[in-house]
Amino acid sequence: MNNLFDLSGKVAIVTGGTGVLGGAMAKGLAAAGAKVGILGRSEDSAKQNVKDIEDSGGEAVPLIADVLVKADLEAARDKIMDKWGRIDILVNAAGGNMAGATINPDQSFLDLDDEALEKVMDLNFFGTYHPTKVFGEDMIKNERGSIVHISSMAADRAITRVLGYSAAKSAVDNFTKFLATELAIKYGDGLRVNAIAPGFFIGEQNRDLLLNEDGSLTERGQTIVDNTPMKRFGEKEELIGTVVWLASEASKFVTGTVIPVDGGFSAYSGV
């Protein structure tokens, strides 16, 4: 049974691999046996995550690239192909939000910054779309591979204030289902596309929104915990099992799905 989850000999690319959640998933894939390309804009973070993987006996390389710059992505792909000769797994973990695309408590929808909204849409949707085209080319050529997008609870149900991020992740969900169907019909059952929808995890971007300086919950943080049956935020390592499952033969008949990892948030009515 354990062999179903074994990624030995597989090559994985993790975009956003320099972030908190992307980094954790990259290390989890490496622990399962994959060789991992850590892709992100921060050279220091990429190299640190590579070192952590190597120190644990794994194999990884840093890929310094912007997911919105095609030339960067193509250079990263060429580096991986020259080094390892294949791409089997792509995890699209790059994404994020920005203040202008979020409605503050004293603002209305009319106050949204259109330029910021477009940037958030670009980062989260096109930052998934472009890497999928570039890194997915080898998978399509060989008619095998697993693509895992990172969505969000914000895509599934209305969450106040975060219009830009919610709309972008909703687009990622639709893209997941479209691409899963497209690839399976045209290239067979060896190509799979799924998404993970994390609930609320603490990262650098949302820390101040959810936690006070003393570590206590903000009002918004408390509301989230109150509506999460497990009564806590997620830990970054709690995404590893799902990403390894989706990347491995253990999920070989699973495609077009969006898997919540949310402590029950999506199941709870609030009553």
Helices and strands as residue ranges (DSSP letters): G 2-5, E 11-15, H 20-31, E 35-40, H 43-55, E 59-64, H 70-84, E 89-92, G 99-101, G 109-111, H 114-121, I 122-126, H 127-142, E 145-150, H 153-156, H 163-187, E 191-198, H 207-210, H 219-226, G 236-239, H 240-247, G 249-251, E 258-261, G 265-267
